Amino acid sequence: MVTAHTSNEPGKGRRAAQQPKATRKKTSRSAAAKPVAPKVTKRHFSDDEWYDMVATAAYYRAQSRGFEGGSPELDWYEAEAELEEQLACD
């Protein structure tokens, strides 16, 4: 059993001495220090960047079906919706 002592030294108070070191809960500093990535939204891109991203995605949608059927407008709307979903846009 660890006995409590009354010391005026920092960290040597009564509470710290009552519990053996082996039973103290260890805290992970790395878990608390992990940075949280901010949510990316459409607002993080300029209008030109967003236009280029959607245009590229729409092009690849059309290319995947061999540029047959569908419409450029539908490809655009679906590409934009897919990007917004992937980026968790508001």
ZAVO-121327 format. One line per 4 residues: their letters; for each residue x, y, z of N, C-alpha, C. Coordinates in steps of 0.001 Angstrom, whole numbers, plus 500000, padded with zeros to 6 digits. Example, Ala and Ser with C-alpha at 12.3 -4.5 7.8 and 13.67 -1.06 7.14 Angstrom:
REM residues 2
as> 513190:494310:507800:512300:495500:507800:513200:496700:507800; 512850:497750:507080:513670:498940:507140:512900:500030:507870 $
***
This chain:
REM residues 90
mvta> 500838:498828:500000:500000:500000:500000:500884:501238:500000; 500501:502204:499208:501249:503443:499122:500675:504404:500143; 501523:505020:500868:501048:505960:501881:501063:507366:501336; 500095:508136:501767:499994:509519:501322:500963:510368:502120 $
htsn> 501569:511306:501450:502439:512226:502144:502026:513638:501799; 502402:514527:502574:502056:515920:502317:503321:516659:501942; 503528:516780:500652:504713:517462:500157:504276:518726:499448; 505068:519726:499514:504763:520970:498816:505327:520996:497405 $
epgk> 505946:519905:496989:506506:519842:495642:505380:519658:494629; 505474:520304:493459:504447:520119:492415:504382:518660:491986; 503184:518154:491831:502983:516781:491375:503165:515733:492456; 503436:516136:493660:503673:515184:494751:502585:515286:495807 $
grra> 501406:515719:495419:500319:515922:496367:499710:514626:496850; 498746:514731:497735:498094:513593:498364:497399:512706:497327; 496710:513294:496366:495950:512513:495384:496865:511634:494540; 497984:512145:494100:498899:511375:493253:499522:510218:494008 $
aqqp> 499742:510363:495293:500404:509331:496068:499459:508210:496483; 498167:508403:496435:497216:507397:496905:497066:506237:495942; 497339:506441:494706:497119:505402:493705:498464:504932:493167; 498712:503635:493177:499976:503129:492647:500117:503478:491165 $
katr> 501337:503682:490723:501585:504062:489336:501068:503024:488350; 501165:501772:488692:500773:500705:487779:499288:500740:487438; 498451:501299:488292:497018:501304:488021:496526:502627:487439; 497383:503592:487297:496958:504852:486709:496634:504668:485241 $
kkts> 495616:505341:484806:495201:505260:483411:496184:506022:482538; 496675:505354:481526:497599:506006:480604:496793:506663:479491; 497144:507863:479186:496453:508566:478106:497389:508677:476921; 496831:508528:475777:497605:508618:474550:497631:510057:474069 $
rsaa> 498798:510616:474011:498917:511988:473524:498682:512060:472025; 499049:511013:471312:498901:511049:469854:497430:511078:469444; 496559:510407:470189:495139:510408:469846:494535:511789:470032; 494941:512456:471086:494389:513779:471359:494981:514828:470432 $
akpv> 496175:514596:469923:496859:515589:469113:496573:515452:467617; 495828:514424:467231:495550:514241:465807:494714:515397:465277; 495164:516012:464206:494366:517097:463628:493151:516535:462899; 492087:517256:462954:490862:516856:462280:490799:517605:460955 $
apkv> 490676:516868:459879:490627:517496:458558:489307:518250:458405; 489371:519464:457920:488128:520214:457728:487314:519624:456591; 486013:519775:456684:485137:519313:455619:485392:520143:454376; 485554:519485:453253:485740:520189:451993:484368:520445:451402 $
tkrh> 484134:521649:450971:482861:521997:450368:483094:522683:449043; 482029:522859:448319:482090:523534:447027:482670:524937:447194; 482437:525549:448339:482930:526908:448587:484447:526968:448667; 485120:525822:448798:486579:525805:448875:487225:525943:447495 $
fsdd> 486427:525945:446459:486947:526044:445100:486451:527330:444454; 487283:527895:443581:486815:529052:442817:485789:528561:441805; 485054:529489:441220:484057:529106:440209:484722:528403:439036; 485889:528885:438634:486602:528264:437507:487078:526851:437853 $
ewyd> 487582:526665:439075:488019:525332:439494:486839:524364:439530; 485722:524818:440081:484539:523956:440163:484039:523599:438770; 484000:524576:437873:483563:524336:436493:484446:523276:435841; 485762:523407:436000:486692:522440:435403:486512:521049:435993 $
mvat> 486280:520973:437293:486075:519664:437932:484813:518988:437410; 483739:519758:437320:482467:519186:436849:482580:518811:435374; 483202:519681:434571:483359:519396:433134:484158:518120:432914; 485205:517944:433679:486024:516733:433556:485232:515496:433943 $
aayy> 484518:515586:435057:483715:514443:435509:482613:514115:434502; 481986:515147:433921:480934:514929:432920:481519:514273:431670; 482694:514705:431274:483361:514106:430108:483606:512617:430336; 484127:512272:431514:484397:510860:431802:483115:510033:431884 $
raqs> 482031:510646:432309:480749:509932:432314:480339:509587:430882; 480454:510575:429994:480095:510345:428585:481046:509332:427946; 482325:509439:428252:483314:508520:427693:483039:507084:428137; 482597:506903:429367:482361:505554:429881:481236:504833:429144 $
rgfe> 480323:505587:428546:479252:504943:427769:479517:505044:426268; 480748:505403:425893:481137:505451:424478:480576:506659:423751; 480233:507721:424461:479671:508953:423902:478378:508709:423122; 477678:507628:423454:476412:507333:422785:475279:507395:423805 $
ggsp> 474151:507966:423378:473008:508103:424265:473271:509169:425308; 472308:509362:426179:472460:510370:427222:472468:511772:426640; 472807:512728:427451:472901:514104:426980:473978:514829:427762; 474590:515841:427161:475618:516606:427884:475065:517250:429156 $
eldw> 473811:517711:429085:473213:518350:430267:473047:517354:431407; 472561:516165:431081:472374:515135:432095:473723:514706:432676; 474720:514561:431798:476063:514223:432278:476561:515287:433251; 476322:516559:432916:476763:517668:433756:476091:517613:435130 $
yeae> 474761:517488:435142:474028:517482:436410:474415:516288:437281; 474572:515131:436648:474946:513941:437413:476379:514048:437941; 477274:514603:437129:478662:514782:437562:478733:515771:438730; 477971:516852:438627:477965:517850:439696:477402:517259:440991 $
aele> 476325:516513:440886:475724:515889:442067:476689:514884:442697; 477390:514128:441855:478338:513138:442358:479508:513826:443079; 480022:514892:442512:481115:515632:443171:480660:516227:444492; 479473:516804:444504:478952:517402:445742:478798:516341:446817 $
eqla> 478346:515158:446427:478188:514071:447397:479544:513596:447905; 480504:513454:446999:481828:512988:447397:482526:513992:448314; 482283:515263:448080:482936:516305:448874:482092:516734:450068; 480933:516113:450234:480006:516462:451312:479677:517948:451288 $
cd> 479344:518426:450110:479017:519845:449943:477641:520142:450505; 477476:521398:450859:476173:521849:451371:475250:522187:450230 $
***
